[in-house]
């Protein structure tokens, strides 16, 4: 995984990343394959957000505050078709910039090690 360093233009290569894998092909913390992945499980809240090594703490902090105070707004970020596991692995998120809605398509691939465990 290569992370562009905006300030210096240098790259950081994470040696733990072997490849990117779909969530349905990953292994969980217990070492077992993830069966029946869910997008939303038992609702959403600030305690569901976990900081990894991606370097997006500013974004996650803001999402955590909104999730704590208005979890309904976090759920609205997910397009109606993206609130359940999708076989194609593509999800539509709603973001707003300057009052205008922008639909962003993301996939469910995550950086993993050789054992197909998340590295972030």
N, C-alpha and C positions, 0 to 999 in steps of 0.2 A: 504494500500500500504506500503510495507516495503522497505526501502532504506538501503542498506549495507553501513556502514561507513568504508571505506577501512583503514583509519589510526587507528581507535580504535577498530574495530571489533564489535562495538555496532550497534544496529538497531534503526531506527527511524520509528515509525508507524504513518502514517497520519490518524488521526481520521475522516477526512472529506470524505475519500474514502469508499464508500459502496460496490462497485463492479466495474468490467470492462465491458464496453458496446461498441458494434459496432457503428461506426459513424452514420449509418443509423437508429439507435434506440435512439440516444441522443436527447437532447433538446438544442436549440441554446440560445444565450444570451437573446433573446426576450421571452424565455419560450416555444416557439413552437417547435414541432418536426422538425428535419432537413429533408427537402424534396429534393430529387434529388441532393445528395451530389456530389461535383466535386473535382477531384484531382487538376486540374489547372483551375483557373477561371480568365479570363482577363489577362493572362500572369503571370509571377512571378517577384518579385523584393525584395529588401532588406526590404521594408516596410511591407512585408507579414510575416516576422519572428517575433514571439512574445515569450518572455521569460516567462516561467511558474515556477513551483516549483520543476522541475525535477532535477535541478542542473547541467545542461549541457550548461551553458552560454558560455564556451570556444568554444564548437562546434557550437553553434548558432552564435556567433560573427564571426567565420571564414566563415560560410555559408553566413552571411549577407554581408561580404566584397566581396565574390565571386559573390553573387547575384546582388550586386550593379554594379560591374565592368563587369561581364560576365554572365548575366542571362541565356545565352544559355548553359553554362556548368552545371548549376543547373538542367535545364530541361533534360540534357543528363544523369543525375544520375538515372532518372526513366526509367526503361526498357520500350520498346515500348508498351508492353501489359499492362503496369501499369499506363498509362497516363490518363485513364478514370476510372470512378467508376467501381469496380468489385463486382459482387454479392457474390463471395466467400470471399471477404474481405482480400485477400492476394495480396501483391504488391512486385515486385522485384526491388531492388535498386542496382545500380552499384557503388561500391567503389573501389578505387585503393590503393594498398599497395606495395611499392617497385616496382612500375611500372606494377604490375600484377592486372588484373581486378578480383574482387571478387563480386559475385552475392549474395545478402543478401535478404532473404524473411522476410517481416514484415507483421503484420496484422493491421487492422484498429480499434483495441480496445483501448479505452481510460479510465482512471480512472474517475469515476463519483460519485456523491452523490446520495442520495435516490431519488432525483427528476430527475435523469438522466442528470444532468448538469455537465460539465467538472469541475474538481477541480484543474487543474493546470493552 
